[in-house]
Amino acid sequence: MLHSNLNINDLDHLEFAGVDAVEMAKKYGTPLYLMDEDRIRDRCREYIRCMHTYLGEASHPLFASKACSFKQMYRIAKEEGMYIDVVSGGELHTAVSVDFPADRIFFHGNYKSPAEIRYSMEVGLGYIVVDNPDELHLVDELAGEMGIRQKILLRITPGVDAHTNKKINTGLVDSKFGATIETGHAEMIVQEALSCKNVELKGFHCHVGSQIFTATPFMEATDIMIAFCKSILNRYGFTAEILNLGGGLGVRYIKSDPTLNIDVVVRQISEELVRICKIMKYPQPAIFLEPGRSIVADSGITMYTVGSIKQITDDICYVAIDGGMTDNPRYTLYQAEHTFLLANRMSAPVDFKATIAGRCCESGDVLKERAWIPKPMVGDNIATLVTGAYNYSMASNYNRIPRAPVVMIRNKEDYVAVKRENYDDLLRNDV
Ligand SMILES: *Cc1c(COP(=O)(O)O)cnc(C)c1O
């Protein structure tokens, strides 16, 4: 099967992380997110091992927590010794609510409100990744008010093409993120940061895109960023201690996707870093990487129940399920591909073509058009694979649909990590 945590059991049911996924759907209802805690921990350990081995003890992986944000995820990341990224006061609040060490948190994003920045300084946040000059001056001012010197990185746009979907390609010149090297804006913001009294510049950040399976874009970014660092050193005498190369390592969503080898990618990045630092005569900085989806995506599946099957013509059929864009907006947002299984009859022949339709009052609410699946019946369970990233964290209450629960599986034991929302939860803020 697609990943090693997927299997077929004696009842011809989908087995996930060693438990019967159909039984889980019965026990907790659908739609239902299932997550494999052991696999998430394995991924954290693999990143930490590779980065410490190849890049030194000062280099660390950050879990990009926007991929999957709820208390238990931050507890797991904390226990595994991960650093994390947050992109909002809400993510920060969730992390500090479980005592995630604030000095291991990086605050990202192209818009941070004064209240969010103040909150991050109050909890003793490690690093703010400053996106633009307006934000730099705001951070400087607020740090001054608080009487602290805030550690920062500057987000730089290196102009690397990660050859991925445009909407998730963030390293090019035309980007809402960061300061571009090519236009001179990057150098200008460094100059300004060095003149700010209440910030301490520690280094630079860049993020080239998503769904990257090879080291190549990271190696290109390394070359460009070290060359940039060198020119900054020459002109301003500033040496970067930290180079954060961002996230975006790929995940196998469908059979034709490659499999990511974390060890190979990290080793190749380290070789390139050593090589370029030697050529440039630049002291090797600590490297940070920010994997999000590659930590959690294949540690999640979503279970649904089929409600109706509408055969319109020989070629057009809609299979309606009890979820859709509210629990997984990825197809609606960027035609993202997923794999679908008939979880309660796994050996049934895959000989039926249907559009898997969500339940919202939007024609665009589909999970896949013309998917090949076994012919379903009302009441069957359809499973979407590889939904651990950007599903629960992107879920909405559109059409006043309560959010689905997250059930985690640890050592073949299931437990609720996020409860199912009920109707009263939907009314909580209505006055
Ligand atoms: C989204 C994002 C990540 C994580 O990307 P993945 O594809 O989930 O690994 C990391 N860093 C930054 C700055 C991001 O915006």
The ligand as a MOL file (V3000), in Angstrom:
LIG
                    3D

  0  0  0     0  0            999 V3000
M  V30 BEGIN CTAB
M  V30 COUNTS 15 15 0 0 0
M  V30 BEGIN ATOM
M  V30 1 C 4.1580 26.4030 5.1210 0
M  V30 2 C 5.5300 26.6750 5.5760 0
M  V30 3 C 6.3440 25.6130 6.0180 0
M  V30 4 C 5.9230 24.1790 5.9430 0
M  V30 5 O 5.7340 23.7200 4.6510 0
M  V30 6 P 5.4950 22.1490 4.4050 0
M  V30 7 O 5.2460 22.0180 2.9520 0
M  V30 8 O 4.3120 21.7550 5.2080 0
M  V30 9 O 6.7300 21.4430 4.8790 0
M  V30 10 C 7.5760 25.9360 6.5240 0
M  V30 11 N 8.0060 27.2230 6.5990 0
M  V30 12 C 7.2550 28.2580 6.1710 0
M  V30 13 C 7.7740 29.6300 6.2910 0
M  V30 14 C 6.0030 28.0150 5.6400 0
M  V30 15 O 5.2630 29.0430 5.2020 0
M  V30 END ATOM
M  V30 BEGIN BOND
M  V30 1 1 1 2
M  V30 2 1 2 3
M  V30 3 2 2 14
M  V30 4 1 3 4
M  V30 5 2 3 10
M  V30 6 1 4 5
M  V30 7 1 5 6
M  V30 8 2 6 7
M  V30 9 1 6 8
M  V30 10 1 6 9
M  V30 11 1 10 11
M  V30 12 2 11 12
M  V30 13 1 12 13
M  V30 14 1 12 14
M  V30 15 1 14 15
M  V30 END BOND
M  V30 END CTAB
M  END
